[in-house]
Amino acid sequence: SGRADVLVNAFWRAPGVRGLKEETQRRYAYSLKVWLDFLAAVDVRWDRATRDLLAMFKQWRLSIEDNDRPVSPNTFYVDRAAIRRFYLWAAEQAG
């Protein structure tokens, strides 16, 4: 909808995230942006995402056929770490 999500924004103020190195914060921010953009493209809210969607995201991120800018597996592992940290935090905050 183009509106800021309160919980997504609050994630960046959480002590466990705020205390990360600046470069790690930047990399996680990019990873989450790509993930949220992917979800928007498939018309799924972040709080309705499934493991199957994460698998689709992985396939898209790594695929030369489906993505004009595929990434290495190591880059995807950073994406997954950022997404995991976000969802673990969100689960604590909102269930």
N, C-alpha and C positions, 0 to 999 in steps of 0.2 A: 504493500500500500504506500510505500515511501515514508512511512512514519517510523520514528525511532521506537525500538522495543525496549521497554524499561528494564527487563531482566537481562537482556543482552548487554545493555549499557552498564548495568550494575556489576556485571562480571569483571569489567576492567578496573573497578574500584575495590574488588575483593582483596583482602590481605595476601592470599596465596598467589594472586596474579600481579598485583601491584608491586610485589617484592621480586618479581622475575627481572632478569637483566633486560635492559632496554631493547637489545637486539632480539631477544626471545619474545618479548611482548610484540614487537613489530612483526616478527615472523608468524606468531600465533594470530595476530590481527588479520594478516593477509590470508592465512589458512581459513579462518572463520569466514572471512568475506567471500572467498571462493566457494566454500561450502554453502553459505546462505544464498549466494547467487545461483548455485546449482539447484538448491531447493526451490527457489523462486521460479526457475525455468521449468521445473516439473510440477509447479503449483502445489507445493507441500510446505506447510508452516514448519519451522524448526522444531516445535514441540510435538509434532506429529510424525517426525522422521522415524524410519525403521532401519533395522540392520540391513534389510534388502536394499534400501536406498543408499546406505553407506557402501555396500558392495557395488552398486551401479556407479556411485561417485568414484570409487577406486578404479573401476574399469575405464571410466571416462578420463580420469586424470592421467592414467598410464598409457592409454591407447593412442597409437599413431593414426589409426583409421578414423577415430571419432573426435579427436581433439587436435586442433592445429598447433597447440603448444603443449604436448605431453610432457610429463615430468618423470624424473627418475624414481625408483622405489624409495630411495632415501628421503626424497622430498615428500613423498606421500606419507611416510612414517611420521614426519613432522606435522603434516596435516592431521593425521589420525590422533597424534598426541594432543594437539590443540583442541580438536573436536571432543576427545575423551575428557579432557580437563574441564571444558565448558559444560558438558552434559553431567558430569559428576557434581560439579558445583551447582548447576541448575536444579538437579534432583534434591540436593540438600536444602536449597532455598524454597522451591515450589512443589516438591514432591513429584 
